[in-house]
Amino acid sequence: MDSYQNVFVMRHGDRLDNFDRHWAEKAARPWDPPVSQNGMVRAFQTGQRIRSQTGSPIHRVFVSPFFRCVHTASEVVAALSAPKDLPSADESKLVKVGIEYGLCEMMNSMAIWPEVSPIDGKFDFNISDLEAMFPEGMVDHNVDPIYKEGKDWKQHSRPSIKIQPSTKCIQTASKVVAALSLSAPRDLPSIDKSKLVKVAIEYGLCEMMNSVAICPEVSPKDGIFDFNISDLEAMFPEGMVDHNVDPIYKEMPKWEETVEGCKERYAKVVKALADKYPTENLLLITHREGLETTFSTFFKDTTVLEVEDCAYVQLRREVSSKMGMLKLGSMRLLNLESGLVIILSLSQHRF
């Protein structure tokens, strides 16, 4: 029997400190920023794209313990685990979503600063893009909204009660919907929990541990990067974290590792995880250098100029079984259009 193993290596979403330059000044852990609202949206959409691209489910997600990676993973997992992965669910019992203008922000300068509000007072929303943040089949297009359009600027009252059409509210709603859809198995009696995505934190996927990647001004003075793993695991739906996983790296790499040592670490972890779970599709959520290393491993004569937030590469290999023995083919890189800006030489190598 022949099949394929897919391994996706993905960068985290947009860091908050890249948008709020003063964030680190007041943060308790200035070296460990979350992702921004845009980063959360992009992470969810990337999860949807990976899900449609594979044609088969992602079985396991391994993630760096840095908060921006765990934050990204929680959004990706929500997209990967949406109800269409549960073919026997009764769609009539799924959460239905509608966008309601009447629930929007108070439309005056008390709630929205004049300095940032539209000059013409028109707040436009791309409803199709907002609706795309929810799993397929959840948006109810038959709903007749209470308010057919947004209210004029300077209105001083608002009704209360559906979803207001701002990105931060849509993002919150998409997470709530994911939780409602995944944490209520009594409504979906035929769900096989063994088929849900499994998540584990892997220290070997962490940021490059030196001053090249982490500014000395924000890094811990003692060089010890501490993570509350229980708090990080709590960001995923109940039952998704696999506590039986034996990590490749049992602890964080030491501070001031070399660039070459970091690249060796990433290459080792990607290969070790793929070999450990040869019959499962994996998603590894890591940092820029992890993505660069994975790419350059398969394309020797290349230079990666830029790695976009939420960029990813897809690896695939053939897995065959004969008389109970697995035979693993060579990994090959499938996609070249997922957020990497590269320079290719005339000769390319694959192994």
C-alpha positions as CSV (number, residue, x, y, z in Angstrom):
1,M,0.0,0.0,0.0
2,D,1.5,3.4,-1.1
3,S,0.6,6.7,0.4
4,Y,2.3,10.1,1.0
5,Q,3.4,12.0,4.1
6,N,3.1,15.8,4.0
7,V,5.1,18.0,6.3
8,F,4.4,21.7,6.5
9,V,6.9,24.1,8.1
10,M,5.3,27.5,8.8
11,R,6.4,30.8,10.3
12,H,4.4,32.4,13.0
13,G,2.0,35.3,12.3
14,D,2.7,39.1,12.5
15,R,4.4,40.0,15.8
16,L,2.6,42.7,17.9
17,D,5.9,44.5,18.7
18,N,6.4,45.2,15.0
19,F,3.2,47.3,15.0
20,D,3.3,48.7,18.5
21,R,6.8,49.9,19.0
22,H,6.2,50.7,22.6
23,W,4.9,47.3,23.5
24,A,8.2,46.0,24.9
25,E,8.6,49.0,27.2
26,K,5.7,47.9,29.4
27,A,5.8,44.1,28.8
28,A,6.8,41.7,31.6
29,R,8.4,39.4,28.9
30,P,9.5,41.9,26.2
31,W,11.3,39.0,24.3
32,D,8.1,37.0,23.9
33,P,5.4,39.1,22.1
34,P,2.0,37.8,20.9
35,V,0.8,38.2,17.4
36,S,-1.2,41.2,16.3
37,Q,-4.9,41.1,15.3
38,N,-3.8,41.0,11.7
39,G,-1.5,38.1,12.6
40,M,-4.4,36.2,14.1
41,V,-6.5,36.7,11.0
42,R,-3.7,35.7,8.7
43,A,-2.9,32.6,10.8
44,F,-6.5,31.4,10.6
45,Q,-6.6,32.0,6.8
46,T,-3.3,30.2,6.4
47,G,-4.8,27.2,8.3
48,Q,-7.7,27.2,5.9
49,R,-5.4,27.3,2.9
50,I,-3.2,24.5,4.2
51,R,-6.3,22.4,4.9
52,S,-7.6,22.9,1.3
53,Q,-4.1,22.3,-0.2
54,T,-3.4,19.0,1.4
55,G,-6.6,17.2,0.4
56,S,-6.0,15.1,3.5
57,P,-6.1,16.0,7.2
58,I,-3.2,17.3,9.3
59,H,-2.7,14.8,12.1
60,R,-0.2,16.6,14.4
61,V,0.9,20.1,15.0
62,F,4.3,20.8,16.7
63,V,5.0,24.3,17.9
64,S,7.8,26.4,19.3
65,P,7.1,27.5,22.9
66,F,7.4,31.2,22.0
67,F,4.0,32.9,22.5
68,R,3.8,34.2,18.9
69,C,4.1,30.6,17.7
70,V,1.6,29.2,20.1
71,H,-0.8,32.1,19.4
72,T,-0.4,31.4,15.7
73,A,-1.0,27.6,16.2
74,S,-4.2,28.2,18.2
75,E,-5.6,30.0,15.2
76,V,-4.3,27.5,12.6
77,V,-5.7,24.6,14.7
78,A,-9.2,26.3,14.8
79,A,-9.1,26.4,10.9
80,L,-7.8,22.9,10.6
81,S,-10.4,21.5,13.0
82,A,-13.5,23.2,11.6
83,P,-16.6,20.9,11.3
84,K,-16.1,19.8,7.8
85,D,-13.4,17.5,9.2
86,L,-16.3,15.7,10.9
87,P,-18.3,14.2,8.0
88,S,-21.0,12.6,10.0
89,A,-21.9,15.7,12.0
90,D,-25.5,16.9,11.5
91,E,-25.0,20.3,9.8
92,S,-28.4,21.5,11.1
93,K,-26.8,21.4,14.6
94,L,-23.7,23.5,13.8
95,V,-23.4,27.0,15.1
96,K,-24.8,29.6,12.6
97,V,-23.2,33.0,12.2
98,G,-24.5,36.3,10.9
99,I,-23.0,39.8,10.8
100,E,-25.2,42.5,12.4
101,Y,-24.5,46.2,11.8
102,G,-26.7,47.0,14.8
103,L,-24.0,45.6,17.1
104,C,-21.2,47.8,15.9
105,E,-19.2,50.3,18.0
106,M,-20.8,53.5,19.2
107,M,-20.4,55.7,16.1
108,N,-19.1,58.9,17.6
109,S,-15.9,60.5,18.9
110,M,-16.5,59.2,22.4
111,A,-15.7,55.7,21.1
112,I,-13.6,56.3,18.0
113,W,-10.9,59.0,18.0
114,P,-11.4,61.6,15.3
115,E,-7.7,61.3,14.4
116,V,-8.2,57.7,13.2
117,S,-11.8,57.8,11.9
118,P,-12.5,58.1,8.2
119,I,-12.6,61.7,7.0
120,D,-15.9,61.2,5.3
121,G,-17.4,59.4,8.2
122,K,-17.9,56.2,6.2
123,F,-16.8,53.0,7.8
124,D,-16.6,50.4,5.1
125,F,-16.3,46.6,5.7
126,N,-15.6,43.8,3.2
127,I,-18.3,41.5,4.5
128,S,-17.1,38.6,2.2
129,D,-13.6,38.8,3.8
130,L,-15.0,38.9,7.3
131,E,-17.3,35.9,6.6
132,A,-14.4,33.9,5.2
133,M,-12.9,33.8,8.7
134,F,-15.5,31.3,9.8
135,P,-15.5,27.6,8.8
136,E,-17.3,26.7,5.6
137,G,-21.1,26.3,6.0
138,M,-21.4,28.3,9.2
139,V,-22.3,31.7,7.8
140,D,-26.1,31.9,7.4
141,H,-26.7,34.0,4.3
142,N,-30.5,33.8,4.9
143,V,-30.4,35.9,8.0
144,D,-32.3,39.2,7.7
145,P,-30.3,41.7,9.7
146,I,-31.9,44.1,12.1
147,Y,-29.9,47.0,10.7
148,K,-29.3,46.8,6.9
149,E,-26.3,49.1,7.0
150,G,-23.9,50.8,9.4
151,K,-25.2,53.9,11.2
152,D,-24.0,57.4,10.5
153,W,-21.0,58.9,12.3
154,K,-21.9,60.9,15.4
155,Q,-24.8,58.7,16.4
156,H,-25.0,58.7,20.2
157,S,-26.9,55.5,20.9
158,R,-26.8,51.9,19.8
159,P,-28.9,48.8,20.1
160,S,-27.4,45.7,21.7
161,I,-27.3,42.1,20.4
162,K,-25.1,38.5,16.4
163,I,-21.6,40.0,15.6
164,Q,-20.4,43.5,15.0
165,P,-18.5,43.9,11.7
166,S,-15.1,45.0,13.0
167,T,-12.0,42.7,12.5
168,K,-11.4,42.4,16.3
169,C,-15.0,41.3,16.9
170,I,-15.0,38.9,14.0
171,Q,-11.7,37.4,15.2
172,T,-13.1,36.9,18.7
173,A,-16.3,35.4,17.2
174,S,-14.3,33.0,15.0
175,K,-12.5,31.7,18.1
176,V,-15.7,31.3,20.1
177,V,-17.3,29.5,17.2
178,A,-14.4,27.1,17.0
179,A,-14.6,26.4,20.7
180,L,-18.4,25.9,20.5
181,S,-18.0,23.5,17.6
182,L,-15.2,21.5,19.1
183,S,-16.2,21.4,22.8
184,A,-19.7,20.1,22.5
185,P,-19.4,16.5,21.5
186,R,-22.9,15.8,22.9
187,D,-24.3,17.6,19.9
188,L,-22.1,15.6,17.5
189,P,-22.4,12.0,18.8
190,S,-20.4,10.3,16.1
191,I,-17.2,12.4,16.4
192,D,-14.1,10.2,16.8
193,K,-11.8,12.2,19.1
194,S,-8.9,10.2,17.8
195,K,-9.3,12.0,14.5
196,L,-8.8,15.5,15.9
197,V,-5.6,17.4,15.4
198,K,-3.0,16.6,18.1
199,V,-0.8,19.4,19.4
200,A,2.5,19.3,21.2
201,I,5.1,22.0,22.1
202,E,8.6,21.2,20.8
203,Y,11.6,23.2,22.2
204,G,13.6,22.3,19.2
205,L,11.4,24.5,17.0
206,C,12.1,27.6,19.1
207,E,13.7,30.9,18.0
208,M,17.4,31.1,17.2
209,M,18.8,31.6,20.7
210,N,21.3,34.4,20.2
211,S,21.5,38.1,19.9
212,V,21.1,37.9,16.1
213,A,17.5,37.0,16.5
214,I,16.6,38.4,20.0
215,C,17.8,41.9,20.9
216,P,20.0,41.9,24.0
217,E,18.0,44.9,25.3
218,V,14.9,42.7,25.7
219,S,16.4,39.2,26.4
220,P,16.5,37.9,30.0
221,K,19.7,39.2,31.8
222,D,20.4,35.7,33.0
223,G,19.9,34.1,29.6
224,I,17.1,31.9,31.0
225,F,13.9,31.9,28.8
226,D,11.1,30.5,31.0
227,F,7.8,29.3,29.6
228,N,4.7,28.2,31.5
229,I,3.8,25.2,29.3
230,S,0.5,24.6,31.1
231,D,-0.7,28.1,30.2
232,L,0.5,27.7,26.6
233,E,-1.3,24.4,26.3
234,A,-4.5,25.9,27.7
235,M,-4.8,28.0,24.5
236,F,-5.9,24.9,22.6
237,P,-9.3,23.2,22.7
238,E,-9.7,20.6,25.4
239,G,-8.4,17.2,24.3
240,M,-6.1,18.4,21.5
241,V,-2.8,18.6,23.5
242,D,-1.1,15.2,23.4
243,H,0.8,14.8,26.7
244,N,2.2,11.4,25.6
245,V,4.5,12.9,23.0
246,D,8.2,12.5,23.8
247,P,9.8,15.8,22.5
248,I,12.9,15.8,20.4
249,Y,14.5,18.5,22.6
250,K,13.7,18.1,26.3
251,E,14.6,21.6,27.2
252,M,15.4,25.0,25.6
253,P,18.6,25.3,23.6
254,K,21.3,27.4,25.4
255,W,21.5,31.1,24.9
256,E,24.1,32.3,22.4
257,E,23.9,29.2,20.2
258,T,25.7,29.8,16.8
259,V,23.8,30.4,13.6
260,E,25.2,27.2,12.1
261,G,24.2,25.3,15.3
262,C,20.7,26.7,15.1
263,K,20.4,25.6,11.4
264,E,21.6,22.1,12.4
265,R,19.0,22.1,15.2
266,Y,16.1,22.9,12.8
267,A,17.2,20.4,10.2
268,K,17.5,17.7,12.9
269,V,14.1,18.4,14.4
270,V,12.2,18.5,11.1
271,K,13.7,15.2,10.0
272,A,13.3,13.5,13.5
273,L,9.6,14.5,13.7
274,A,8.9,13.3,10.2
275,D,10.6,10.0,10.8
276,K,8.9,9.6,14.2
277,Y,5.4,9.9,12.6
278,P,5.9,8.6,9.1
279,T,2.2,7.8,8.5
280,E,0.9,11.2,9.7
281,N,0.8,14.6,8.1
282,L,2.6,17.2,10.2
283,L,2.5,21.0,10.6
284,L,5.5,22.5,12.4
285,I,5.1,26.1,13.5
286,T,8.4,27.9,14.1
287,H,10.4,31.0,13.3
288,R,12.0,32.6,10.2
289,E,15.3,30.7,10.5
290,G,13.4,27.4,10.7
291,L,11.7,28.1,7.4
292,E,14.9,29.3,5.7
293,T,16.8,26.2,6.9
294,T,14.1,23.9,5.7
295,F,14.0,25.5,2.2
296,S,17.8,25.7,1.8
297,T,18.1,22.1,2.8
298,F,16.3,21.1,-0.4
299,F,17.5,23.9,-2.6
300,K,21.2,24.3,-2.0
301,D,22.1,27.1,-4.4
302,T,19.5,29.6,-3.2
303,T,19.3,32.7,-1.2
304,V,16.2,33.5,0.8
305,L,15.7,37.3,0.9
306,E,12.5,37.5,2.9
307,V,10.1,35.2,4.8
308,E,6.6,36.6,5.2
309,D,4.7,36.1,8.4
310,C,2.7,32.9,8.1
311,A,4.8,31.8,5.1
312,Y,5.2,28.0,4.8
313,V,6.8,25.3,2.8
314,Q,5.3,21.9,2.0
315,L,7.5,18.7,2.0
316,R,6.2,15.4,0.8
317,R,7.5,11.9,0.5
318,E,6.2,8.5,-0.5
319,V,5.5,6.0,2.2
320,S,5.0,2.4,1.2
321,S,4.2,-0.7,3.3
322,K,5.1,-4.2,2.4
323,M,4.7,-7.2,4.7
324,G,4.3,-4.9,7.7
325,M,7.5,-2.9,7.0
326,L,7.5,0.8,6.1
327,K,9.6,2.1,3.3
328,L,10.2,5.9,3.3
329,G,11.0,7.8,0.1
330,S,13.0,11.0,-0.1
331,M,11.5,14.2,0.9
332,R,10.9,16.8,-1.8
333,L,9.8,20.4,-1.7
334,L,6.4,21.0,-3.4
335,N,5.6,24.7,-3.2
336,L,7.6,27.8,-4.1
337,E,4.8,30.4,-3.8
338,S,3.9,30.5,-0.2
339,G,5.5,33.7,1.2
340,L,9.2,33.2,0.5
341,V,11.2,35.7,-1.6
342,I,14.1,33.8,-3.1
343,I,16.9,33.9,-5.6
344,L,17.3,30.6,-7.5
345,S,20.5,29.5,-9.2
346,L,20.5,27.5,-12.4
347,S,21.3,24.3,-10.6
348,Q,18.9,23.0,-7.9
349,H,19.4,20.0,-5.7
350,R,17.0,17.7,-4.0
351,F,17.5,14.8,-1.6
